[in-house]
């Protein structure tokens, strides 16, 4: 996360670190994910990118600092990986995947599933400015990934703005959301992909998942906010 700060511990109990097996039997953080239920984690399709063998992955839940796990932390191996059948690597279309965990997790103060918005709330949430991203990704475009979970407040930006000739110039379609700060400086970055974009709804006093981090041009650049999968378009698939 660029331009964010360290999240309070347990603030985003649905955030998952998806880790891939490297040489020497150690796992390294590759992408974020979002807990949907006791055995399901939603992430970005491009995170899988050829690493389709579930045995090369694990999910770490209820974690704050990736270098020191607490008693609240749960690690799970993966039973299967389902990438959207229409996912296109070149264009990041349909950039969603679900990881099924080998065994269910127990919910706690530090491990909770995210809420998906009921249909009437989708429109107001997709135009909200009270939204947050979180992850362990790079803290600058050419920086290092973060060992502690970071968060940043972002706003959902109108597609017309994102698509303007100064910005993505027509790349943004109705299946994605544009979020961040138009002037730059706050964004998700490498290592945050697959992580949640949640917005707060005051009437229900809840955060709802409306997007997952997909791609961008650089990180935190002016006129190139982050692009997120618009989950209201994938409710059936999920």
Secondary structure, 3 states (H helix, E strand, C coil): CECCEECCCCCCCCEEEEEEECHHHCEEEEEEEEEEECCEEEECHHHHCCCCCHHHEEEEECCCECCCCCCCCEEEEEEEEEECCCCECCCCECCCEEEEECCCCCCCCCCCCCEECCHHHHHHHHCCCCEEEEECCECCCCCCECCECEEEEEEEECHHHHCCCCCCCCCCCCCEEEEECCCCCCECCCCCCCCEEEEEECCCCEEEEEEEEEECCCCCCCCCCEEEEEHHHCCCCC
